[in-house]
Amino acid sequence: MSVTAEHLTRRNPSATSKKRPARRWALLPLLVLVSLPLLMLLLSWASPQSDTWEHLRAHLMPLLVRNTMLLLLVVGAGVTVVGVAMAWLSACCEYPGRRWLDPLLVLPLAFPTYVLAFIYLGVMDFSGPIQTLWRGWFDSSPALLTALSQPAGVLFILILAFYPYVYLLARASFISGGLAAFEAGRSLGVGPLPTFMRVALPIARPAIVAGLALALMETLADFGAVSIFGFDTFTTAIFRTWYGLFNLTAAVQLASILMLFILVLLLAERFSRSSRPRATERRSGGHRIRLRGWQAAAATGSQVLLVLLAVVIPLIQLVAWAWPNLPDILGGSMPRVIGSTMLLSLVGAFTVLLGGILLLLATHRAPRRWVALGEVAALGYAIPGTVLAVAIMLSFIRFDQWAGTALAGGLLALILAYLIRFVRVAWGPLDGVAGRIRPEYLEVARSLGVSKWQRLWRVNVPLLWPGLVTAFLLALVEIAKELPATLMLRPFGWETLAVRIYELTAEAQWELAALPSLVLVILGAIPVFVLIRRATLVK
């Protein structure tokens, strides 16, 4: 009877950690980096800022809390309703156009929120094409478009941008078991709606809650869309406290309050994950529900409308704005801005990829406590860019005062912010493909006399290569799209596409902001297509 290395690892999980304990300590630098901004958030309260806080409490805090609760409630309800409805249709129903609509429903992830925000603000503006055409026909301004400023416009944009988080996770849950459970309920004579509400929906509830938590964390962390619409939230207040009141400590204290909201959402997501039922076999005998007549028309029409609002109209408007100004834009500073963006993104992506590899080395086939520490080290993805920026800047200022250096305001602070915020983006794909490296492969290579480094390059790297490429691309695009951390930590004179878009939209120069936005959307489409391919959305 032969016993493989995999069996030995399963029977004694600590064997691997005892054999190679050194790589577990790769977690230590990442844990220190993540804990540093969180520690600065706590330590900031040791320096009271009574005058600033008196001003904030009197004029800003009630508004911030009210707006934050409005965002959580309305965006949460909107992304849940839209995401679950589209996921059920896509996963369990058959109707005209489903195969090509499935991947298009994920494409809103390619649009940064600040790009969608300035597109719709320009389209709905008094001098925009819709109101101009309306006044030419009816000699009046449409009340609906006039009302879609703030908060209605902000809520509309955030729902369009973040519903795919719920859609993706709910769709996967419906595919794995929801349809079969629905058919079982219908076979017992229960109506379609009661069966969906009492059987299919509870099965998908943990996945829906997990997607909702992700969407709400992105909502709380959003800076671009709310700033473009002039909607005051904690992220904009942190920026104004730093750059308007010139009080970095008070900005960090505001950031710590925002982190309380994030921690509540993280706990909700963690509870949802722990209560998630075991996955069943894919599709497990379920057959799609074929819609006919008005039901088929309603299903196709609703998805077409959503794709038009979230993808087609924004893309057409970007091209329409960018095309007439293309020679002037390309002849100016745009090549330099694109070059700066790509250089910063490449350096940041390599750094993030290295961090993801360290996390993989420390957690792959490791005991649960090391995996839990890995989750803590990757917690930075939940920290909003504004929170991370003020915490890192305060840390560097304190270090410079102690060591006599001048690190604050340099690229190192920005690269560290990218590493802390996006290391989970690299760890996820790497961990997903690491399961292909079975212990038997390494044992066979060792028995053939292959050295340690040869095993690394001839066995490990080829098997990890898809994950390495995916992790690098995801990190590259996320860094290129990142706005608040780049805006607040960039060295003087350093400009990226995201920063250029923010500066141009702040002056309502929609046409000039269109080309950098189009470049970012094209970059953002890369990981979306990777996601579509990996999730096998087109069926």
C-alpha positions in Angstrom: 0.0 0.0 0.0 1.6 3.3 -1.1 1.2 6.5 0.9 1.7 9.7 -1.0 3.0 13.0 0.4 -0.5 14.4 0.2 -1.8 11.7 2.5 0.9 12.4 5.0 0.1 16.1 4.9 -3.6 15.5 5.4 -2.9 13.2 8.4 -0.4 15.6 9.9 -0.9 19.2 8.8 1.9 20.5 11.0 4.4 18.3 9.2 4.8 20.8 6.4 5.2 23.7 8.7 7.8 21.9 10.8 9.7 20.9 7.7 9.9 24.4 6.3 9.0 26.9 9.1 11.1 29.7 7.7 8.7 30.6 4.9 5.9 31.0 7.5 7.7 34.1 8.7 7.2 35.7 5.3 3.9 36.9 6.9 5.7 39.1 9.4 6.6 42.1 7.2 3.1 42.1 5.7 1.5 41.9 9.1 3.6 44.8 10.3 2.7 46.9 7.2 -1.1 46.3 7.6 -1.0 46.9 11.4 0.9 50.1 11.1 -1.9 52.3 9.6 -4.5 50.6 11.9 -2.2 51.4 14.9 -1.9 55.0 13.7 -5.7 55.3 13.6 -5.8 54.3 17.3 -2.8 56.4 18.4 -4.2 59.5 16.7 -6.7 59.9 19.5 -3.9 60.5 21.9 -3.5 64.0 20.4 -6.8 65.8 21.0 -7.9 68.2 18.3 -10.6 70.1 20.2 -10.9 73.1 18.0 -11.1 71.1 14.8 -13.5 68.6 16.2 -15.7 71.4 17.6 -16.0 72.7 14.0 -16.6 69.2 12.6 -19.3 68.4 15.3 -21.1 71.6 14.7 -21.1 71.8 10.9 -20.2 68.4 9.4 -20.6 65.3 11.5 -24.4 65.1 11.4 -24.3 65.5 7.7 -21.6 62.9 7.3 -23.5 60.3 9.4 -26.8 61.0 7.6 -25.2 60.8 4.1 -23.3 57.6 5.1 -26.5 55.9 6.3 -28.3 57.0 3.2 -25.6 55.5 1.0 -25.6 52.2 3.0 -29.4 51.8 2.9 -30.2 52.9 -0.7 -27.1 51.5 -2.4 -27.4 48.3 -0.4 -31.1 47.8 -1.4 -30.4 48.8 -5.0 -27.4 46.4 -5.6 -29.3 43.6 -3.9 -32.4 43.9 -5.9 -30.6 44.5 -9.3 -27.9 41.9 -8.6 -30.2 39.1 -7.4 -32.7 39.7 -10.2 -30.1 39.7 -12.9 -28.3 36.7 -11.4 -31.5 34.6 -11.2 -32.4 35.4 -14.8 -28.8 34.7 -16.0 -28.3 31.5 -14.0 -31.7 29.8 -14.1 -33.7 31.1 -17.1 -33.6 30.9 -20.8 -34.6 33.9 -22.9 -33.5 35.7 -26.1 -30.0 37.2 -25.9 -29.0 35.5 -22.7 -25.7 34.2 -23.9 -24.3 37.6 -25.0 -26.0 39.6 -22.2 -24.3 37.4 -19.5 -20.8 38.8 -19.9 -22.0 42.3 -20.6 -23.6 42.5 -17.2 -20.1 42.2 -15.6 -18.6 45.0 -17.7 -19.6 47.9 -15.3 -16.6 46.7 -13.2 -14.4 48.1 -15.9 -15.6 51.7 -15.2 -14.2 53.5 -12.3 -17.0 55.2 -10.3 -15.5 58.7 -11.0 -15.7 58.0 -14.7 -19.3 57.0 -14.6 -20.0 60.0 -12.4 -18.6 62.7 -14.7 -20.1 61.1 -17.8 -23.6 61.2 -16.4 -23.1 64.6 -14.8 -22.0 65.9 -18.2 -24.9 64.2 -20.0 -27.5 65.4 -17.5 -25.9 68.9 -17.2 -27.9 72.0 -18.2 -25.7 72.4 -21.3 -25.5 68.6 -21.9 -27.0 66.9 -24.9 -30.2 65.6 -23.2 -31.3 68.9 -21.6 -30.4 70.8 -24.7 -32.4 68.5 -27.0 -35.3 68.6 -24.5 -35.4 72.4 -24.4 -35.4 72.5 -28.1 -38.5 70.3 -28.3 -40.5 71.4 -25.2 -38.9 74.8 -24.3 -38.4 73.7 -20.7 -35.9 71.6 -18.6 -36.9 68.0 -17.6 -37.6 67.9 -13.9 -36.3 64.3 -13.6 -32.8 65.1 -15.0 -32.7 68.3 -12.9 -33.4 66.1 -9.8 -30.6 63.7 -10.7 -27.9 65.7 -9.2 -27.2 64.8 -5.6 -28.0 62.6 -3.8 -30.0 60.8 -6.5 -27.2 61.0 -9.0 -24.7 59.6 -6.6 -26.9 56.7 -5.6 -27.7 55.9 -9.2 -24.0 55.8 -10.2 -23.0 53.7 -7.2 -25.8 51.1 -7.8 -24.7 50.9 -11.5 -21.1 50.5 -10.6 -21.4 48.0 -7.7 -24.3 45.7 -8.5 -21.9 43.2 -10.3 -20.5 42.2 -6.9 -23.9 40.8 -5.8 -24.6 39.5 -9.4 -21.4 37.4 -9.6 -21.7 35.7 -6.2 -25.4 35.2 -6.4 -25.2 33.8 -9.9 -22.6 31.3 -8.8 -24.7 30.2 -5.9 -27.9 29.8 -8.1 -25.9 27.8 -10.6 -24.4 25.5 -7.9 -27.7 24.5 -6.3 -30.5 27.1 -6.4 -32.1 25.9 -9.6 -32.2 22.2 -8.5 -33.8 23.3 -5.2 -36.3 25.5 -7.1 -37.3 22.5 -9.3 -37.7 20.3 -6.2 -40.0 22.9 -4.6 -42.1 23.2 -7.8 -42.5 19.5 -8.0 -44.2 19.6 -4.6 -46.9 21.9 -6.1 -45.6 25.2 -4.6 -46.0 28.3 -6.8 -42.9 29.9 -8.5 -42.7 33.0 -6.3 -43.1 31.2 -3.0 -40.6 28.6 -4.1 -38.0 31.3 -5.0 -38.5 33.2 -1.8 -38.6 30.1 0.6 -36.1 27.8 -1.2 -33.8 29.3 -3.8 -33.2 32.6 -2.1 -32.2 31.2 1.3 -29.7 28.9 -0.3 -28.1 31.9 -2.0 -28.4 34.2 1.0 -24.7 33.8 2.3 -23.4 34.6 -1.2 -25.7 37.5 -1.6 -24.7 38.9 1.8 -21.0 38.5 0.9 -21.5 40.3 -2.4 -23.5 43.0 -0.6 -20.7 43.5 2.0 -18.2 44.0 -0.8 -20.4 46.5 -2.6 -21.0 48.4 0.6 -17.3 48.5 1.5 -16.6 49.9 -2.0 -19.4 52.4 -1.4 -17.9 53.6 1.9 -14.5 53.8 0.3 -15.6 55.7 -2.8 -14.0 59.1 -3.2 -14.3 60.0 -6.9 -18.0 59.8 -7.6 -19.1 61.5 -4.3 -16.5 64.3 -4.8 -17.6 64.9 -8.4 -21.2 65.2 -7.4 -20.3 67.3 -4.3 -21.9 64.8 -2.0 -20.2 65.0 1.5 -19.1 61.7 2.9 -16.3 60.6 5.3 -13.9 60.2 2.4 -14.4 63.7 1.1 -14.3 65.0 4.7 -11.0 63.3 5.4 -9.5 64.9 2.2 -10.8 68.4 3.2 -9.6 68.1 6.8 -6.1 67.3 5.5 -5.9 69.8 2.6 -8.4 72.4 3.7 -7.9 72.6 7.5 -4.3 71.4 7.2 -4.9 69.1 10.2 -3.5 65.6 9.4 -4.2 64.2 12.9 -7.9 65.2 12.8 -8.1 63.6 9.3 -6.7 60.3 10.7 -9.3 60.5 13.5 -12.1 60.9 11.0 -10.6 57.9 9.1 -10.8 55.8 12.2 -14.6 56.5 12.4 -15.0 55.4 8.8 -13.1 52.2 9.7 -15.7 51.4 12.3 -18.3 51.1 9.5 -15.9 48.9 7.5 -15.3 46.6 10.4 -19.0 46.1 10.9 -19.3 45.1 7.2 -16.3 42.8 7.5 -17.9 41.0 10.5 -21.1 40.6 8.6 -19.3 39.1 5.7 -17.3 36.8 8.0 -20.6 35.6 9.6 -22.1 35.1 6.2 -19.1 33.0 5.1 -19.2 30.8 8.3 -22.9 30.1 7.8 -22.5 29.3 4.1 -23.7 25.8 3.3 -21.4 23.3 1.6 -21.3 23.6 -2.1 -23.3 21.1 -4.1 -22.4 19.6 -7.4 -22.7 22.1 -10.2 -26.2 22.3 -11.7 -27.0 18.9 -10.1 -29.7 18.0 -12.6 -31.4 21.4 -12.9 -32.8 22.7 -16.2 -33.2 26.3 -17.2 -36.7 27.8 -17.0 -37.7 28.7 -20.6 -39.4 32.1 -20.6 -41.9 33.0 -23.3 -44.1 35.9 -24.3 -44.0 39.0 -22.1 -41.8 37.2 -19.6 -39.1 36.7 -22.1 -39.5 40.2 -23.4 -39.3 41.6 -19.8 -36.1 39.6 -19.0 -34.3 40.6 -22.2 -35.5 44.2 -22.0 -34.4 44.7 -18.3 -30.9 43.4 -19.0 -30.6 45.4 -22.2 -31.6 48.5 -20.4 -29.1 47.8 -17.6 -26.3 47.2 -20.1 -27.2 50.4 -22.0 -27.2 52.5 -18.8 -24.0 51.0 -17.3 -21.9 50.3 -20.4 -23.1 51.4 -23.8 -24.2 55.0 -23.1 -21.0 55.8 -21.0 -18.8 54.2 -23.7 -20.5 56.1 -26.6 -20.3 59.4 -24.7 -16.6 58.9 -23.9 -15.8 58.3 -27.6 -18.0 61.2 -28.7 -16.1 63.6 -26.3 -12.6 62.2 -26.9 -12.7 61.9 -30.7 -12.9 65.7 -31.7 -10.1 66.6 -29.2 -7.9 63.6 -30.0 -5.1 65.5 -31.9 -4.9 68.3 -29.3 -4.9 65.9 -26.4 -2.3 63.5 -27.8 -0.1 66.5 -28.7 -0.1 67.8 -25.1 1.0 66.2 -21.9 -1.2 63.1 -22.2 1.7 60.8 -23.4 3.6 61.8 -20.3 0.7 61.2 -18.0 0.1 57.7 -19.6 3.8 57.0 -19.2 3.8 58.0 -15.5 0.7 55.9 -14.9 2.2 52.8 -16.5 5.5 53.2 -14.8 3.8 53.6 -11.4 1.4 50.8 -12.1 4.2 48.4 -13.2 6.4 49.1 -10.1 3.3 48.8 -7.8 2.1 45.6 -9.6 5.5 43.9 -9.2 5.6 44.9 -5.5 2.0 43.6 -5.0 2.9 40.4 -6.8 5.9 39.9 -4.6 3.6 40.4 -1.5 1.1 37.9 -2.9 3.9 35.3 -3.4 5.0 35.8 0.2 1.5 35.3 1.4 1.2 32.1 -0.7 4.5 30.8 0.7 3.3 31.4 4.2 -0.2 30.0 3.9 -0.2 27.3 1.3 -0.8 23.9 3.0 -0.3 25.6 6.3 -2.2 25.1 9.6 -5.3 27.2 10.2 -3.6 29.7 12.4 -1.2 30.7 9.6 -4.1 31.0 7.1 -5.9 33.2 9.6 -2.8 35.4 9.9 -2.7 35.5 6.2 -6.3 36.9 6.1 -5.2 39.6 8.6 -2.2 40.5 6.5 -4.5 40.9 3.5 -7.0 43.0 5.4 -5.7 46.2 3.7 -8.1 45.6 0.8 -10.9 46.6 3.1 -9.2 49.9 4.1 -10.4 52.8 2.0 -7.7 54.7 0.0 -8.3 57.9 1.9 -7.9 56.1 5.3 -4.7 54.4 4.2 -3.2 57.6 2.8 -3.6 59.7 5.9 -2.4 56.8 8.2 0.7 56.2 6.0 1.5 59.9 5.7 1.2 60.3 9.5 3.4 57.3 10.0 6.1 58.6 7.6 6.0 62.0 9.2 6.6 60.5 12.7 9.4 58.3 11.3 11.0 61.3 9.6 10.9 63.3 12.8 12.5 60.4 14.7 15.1 59.3 12.2 15.8 62.6 10.5 14.9 61.3 7.0 12.6 62.8 4.3 10.5 59.8 3.2 7.1 61.5 3.5 6.0 62.8 0.1 8.1 60.3 -1.8 7.1 57.3 -4.0 7.9 54.8 -1.2 4.8 55.9 0.7 2.6 55.4 -2.3 4.1 52.0 -3.3 3.5 50.8 0.3 -0.1 52.0 0.1 -0.6 50.0 -3.0 1.0 46.9 -1.4 -1.2 47.1 1.7 -4.4 47.8 -0.3 -4.0 45.3 -3.1 -2.0 42.4 -1.8 -5.2 40.4 -1.6 -5.8 41.0 -5.3 -2.6 39.1 -6.0 -3.0 36.4 -3.3 -6.4 35.3 -4.5 -5.4 34.1 -8.1 -2.1 32.6 -6.8 -3.9 30.7 -4.1 -6.4 29.5 -6.6 -3.8 27.8 -8.9 -1.5 26.7 -6.1 -3.7 23.6 -5.6 -2.3 22.3 -8.9 1.1 21.8 -7.3 0.5 18.4 -5.8 3.2 17.1 -3.4 3.6 14.0 -5.7 5.0 16.2 -8.5 7.8 17.6 -6.3 8.5 14.1 -4.8 8.9 12.6 -8.3 11.2 15.5 -9.3 13.3 15.1 -6.2 13.6 11.3 -6.8 14.9 12.0 -10.3 17.7 14.1 -8.8 16.3 17.5 -9.8 17.8 20.3 -7.5 15.7 22.6 -5.4 16.0 25.6 -7.8 15.4 23.4 -10.9 12.2 22.1 -9.2 11.2 25.8 -8.7 11.6 26.8 -12.3 10.5 23.5 -14.0 7.6 22.5 -11.8 6.3 25.3 -9.6 6.6 28.3 -11.9 4.9 26.6 -14.9 2.0 25.5 -12.7 1.7 28.9 -11.1 2.1 30.9 -14.3 -1.6 31.5 -15.0 -2.1 32.8 -11.5 1.0 34.9 -11.7 -0.2 36.6 -14.9 -3.7 37.1 -13.6 -2.4 38.5 -10.3 -0.1 40.9 -12.1 -2.8 42.1 -14.5 -5.3 42.6 -11.7 -2.8 44.6 -9.5 -1.7 46.6 -12.5 -5.3 47.7 -13.4 -6.3 48.3 -9.8 -3.3 50.6 -9.2 -4.0 52.5 -12.5 -7.6 53.1 -11.4 -6.8 54.0 -7.7 -7.6 57.6 -7.1 -7.7 58.7 -3.4 -4.4 57.2 -2.3 -2.6 58.4 -5.4 -4.1 61.8 -5.2 -3.1 62.2 -1.5 0.3 60.5 -1.5 1.8 61.2 -4.9 5.1 63.2 -5.0 4.8 66.8 -6.1 4.3 67.1 -9.9 3.6 63.4 -10.3 0.4 62.9 -12.4 -1.5 59.8 -13.3 -4.6 59.2 -15.5 -6.8 59.0 -12.4 -5.4 62.3 -11.0 -5.8 64.0 -14.4 -9.4 62.9 -14.6 -10.1 64.2 -11.1 -8.5 67.6 -11.9 -10.3 68.0 -15.2 -13.7 67.0 -13.9 -13.3 69.3 -10.9 -13.3 72.1 -13.6 -16.2 70.5 -15.6 -13.9 69.9 -18.6 -15.7 66.7 -19.6 -14.3 66.5 -23.1 -10.7 66.7 -22.0 -11.3 64.1 -19.3 -12.8 61.7 -21.8 -9.5 60.3 -23.4 -7.8 59.4 -20.1 -11.1 57.9 -18.9 -11.3 55.8 -22.1 -7.7 54.5 -21.5 -8.7 53.5 -17.9 -11.8 51.8 -19.1 -9.9 49.8 -21.6 -7.4 48.8 -18.9 -10.2 48.0 -16.6 -11.8 45.7 -19.1 -8.7 43.4 -19.0 -9.4 41.8 -15.5 -13.1 41.8 -16.3 -12.6 39.5 -19.3 -10.2 37.4 -17.2 -12.9 37.1 -14.6 -15.5 36.2 -17.3 -13.2 33.5 -18.6 -12.4 32.0 -15.2 -16.0 32.1 -14.0 -17.2 30.6 -17.4 -20.0 33.2 -17.5 -20.9 32.5 -21.2 -22.7 29.2 -21.3 
